[in-house]
């Protein structure tokens, strides 16, 4: 955005709103900050910060606490604190094994949370939408806070513009207008955004998890399938229409096994939950409990379990090697299944990664398990839902009453 | 960047320089524009545009021509034209088969150009550096223009910060400090930047070629190896340290042929020049003339040549399918070898791409040959070299004399 400081009459409103946005974003992402911190973080003058923080306080979004004395000389600087109940979002998550909902407050504080494990293959769209609506109504009644946005993370390929799930191979969904259906049944007058679960996961780990402060990140998260999300140059890799990051469908073994997507030898056919379970001698649909059994067997030295883990570790390394060459992340975060098995597959993974990745990008990258666990997509969905507020807080001034009504 | 319009004393200089940058960038990328076009493109007021264009004109970077009357009512608007000799860059290119140099003027006009084909395996670093220095001196003497930047595109993995070529598998280079060596021998007092040839190629196609106006682009360019560059969300995908985009080293056939990088079954072992030539019954190092022979044989209906092209086409489709799933470009541009063979491999490529790419991203992407031909990396190197000028034209005001001296 261009800002013409020589023509204040026309442009000062734009400048003011952009600066309010920068302050709100700083407080949301980093938590309470002193006015001095805000001066340092934004490059604005002390008087500009005082005035802008005053506006946010009048609108009810922040409180200013008594001055805190820092270790440095000079006047103490009041602490500006985001008020978590002043603006909240509803986050929803649809994975293969569970659905979940939460209410998250400004500043990233989770106020309410519920997760419901579900038997697989029972993710009928009507049931999921109805159950999420019930969960949401229940959480909103408990929280009683104004909702400024709704974020939904789903294990599928999502068109960002309208929340169409064009394909959820492991949910059995094709062309499900999830955004429109949820919007109708929730009845919340606030923006709703739907995203892929791994895209939400990487955003969460980037903002509030293992990847804070890292600008090039790859998030790999396995359940039945393998999802991926990436941050490149500090920004989410969404690709055209928001479809990006489907790393589970990299062809790593083109004459290999059939994939749920219709192709053969996709990466997820070599590193997904089913192949781990089958190679360990269990039913490929034994699910999370089956994975627990494989890890217990491996702990006991069971050869077949160890071989199954070595197979998955080797193919993880092959696929990650290719992705390191293309995307050169500094950090690879393993979530879901791959976070759980990481201690068991680390050596096989690293050995193969060393063979596949070019030396220069290989030297820069670390592989770590996710820190946010199963909730990463839910946390990321909440972050996405906050975007409209953070992009232009002034647009929400004076609307808190209306938001309460809308959410009542 | 935050701009505080409420505190003009401190910030107006920042605002002015940012606005000069926006105007210079618009003129460089889009060519001559009327003042009205600039108002529309930047959102600045007419008076601000007049004043800023006046500054650029005083500094010698633009000329204003007689007012042009547009098809619309109102006063005619003077045409602002970038002066190509006011600021020029030196662009250099090092590929496996050739080296090239050019002088490009502000606005993207190529003023001088020379390409030298070289026998392969004779890319001794010392010789290349010395020959490029000679070519550069010759072009600069002919052009006689001030040089504001130097851009170098090289077929290798490049660390952007200092131009170290960590690996150029097909040049036989390892850890060559190309940036430092060229900087020393060229003796030009202007910023020098080194980049991978395909990263430069995609930038060129994005600014001045097939991908103008497209924000998600993948560029694939084969010579002996296969390079790649991508634009994601309108920005170059550089990855950590600038190493990104080495798509030739995606593992597509992990138990396949040995690759020059040390791994096996990298994509370039299935779609590079060598495999095409060998499968067509020629020596794998028969080079560009060999490729011509294969295409002539295919035109004559030769079975072996057609089978070789079908093989490369199929594997192109496999790798592109995976890359479509990960990056979801709207446009895939085939350069170098793959641009040349595109008419012969289109059907096999599309058939396999249809099987490998998920339907939603598949529906959005087109595959086209490059429009800039062999010069794409050179054009992209020039664009990169213009960055310092475009980012802050005011820093160059009054320095044209000095630039002339530096380039003398």
Interface residues (C-beta under 8 A of the other chain):
Chain A: X1 X2 X3 X4 X5 X6 X7 X8 X10 X11 X12 X14 X15 X16 X18 X19 X22 X42 X43 X44 X45 X47 X48 X51 X157 X159 X166 X167 X215 X216 X228 X232 X233 X235 X237 X238 X239 X240 X241 X243 X244 X245 X246 X247 X249 X250 X251 X252 X253 X254 X261 X262 X263 X318 X319 X321 X322 X323 X325 X326 X327 X328 X329 X330 X355 X356 X358 X359 X360 X361 X364 X365
Chain B: X1 X2 X3 X4 X5 X6 X7 X8 X10 X11 X12 X14 X15 X16 X18 X19 X22 X42 X43 X44 X45 X47 X48 X51 X157 X159 X166 X167 X215 X216 X228 X232 X233 X235 X237 X238 X239 X240 X241 X243 X244 X245 X246 X247 X249 X250 X251 X252 X253 X254 X261 X262 X263 X318 X319 X321 X322 X323 X325 X326 X327 X328 X329 X330 X355 X356 X358 X359 X360 X361 X364 X365
